[in-house]
Amino acid sequence: MSGSQKITASHRSRLALIYVRQSTLLQVRENTESTARQYALADRARELGWASCDITVVDADLGTSGRFSGTRVGFQQLVARVCLGEVGAVLGLEVSRLARSSAEFGRLLEFARLTDTLLIDSDGVYDLGDFNDRLVLGLKSTMSEAELHILAGRLHGARKAAAERGELRLPLPVG
């Protein structure tokens, strides 16, 4: 992870938030390696100089889809703490995927810039006061949103094709 020189004593004097999320309960149950990797980011925060008592894991959104931000209590808590200036860094596997829309992510970036909060993932340490870091994260967020749109389009197309062939099978609702 490059960019550790961007981390200052001021950042380390505030919290390091580890954001842990899986979109569905099925993913939580079956993608245990991803969940373990996300929790292991606390070790990464310690390696970068945060004391264990200053590392907080936010995992309230495990099994909650990112499609609707209003249902993501953990993400709302993260944004609120960033706004209050309590956070020196937010760590995630892919910070560009913390939010599912460019608008939501853009607001987080702006709050992080205003409060001098770093975003850290496997690709690097991002200082939102630096134009190049904002540009890179903005592009990554746009690409992530486009990827979701393309995948949804493919899924819809496949369902439509199966329906046209008379082969679409849907499970009966519970109850």
Salt bridges, closest charged atoms under 4 A:
ASP43 OD1 - ARG46 NH2 2.51
GLU47 OE1 - ARG44 NH1 2.90
ASP61 OD2 - ARG72 NE 3.94
GLU86 OE1 - ARG81 NE 2.79
GLU104 OE1 - ARG72 NH1 3.64
GLU110 OE2 - ARG113 NH2 2.50
ASP116 OD1 - HIS11 NE2 3.14
ASP116 OD2 - ARG14 NH2 3.83
ASP123 OD2 - LYS140 NZ 2.59
ASP133 OD2 - LYS6 NZ 2.67
GLU147 OE1 - ARG97 NH1 3.41
GLU167 OE1 - ARG165 NE 3.01
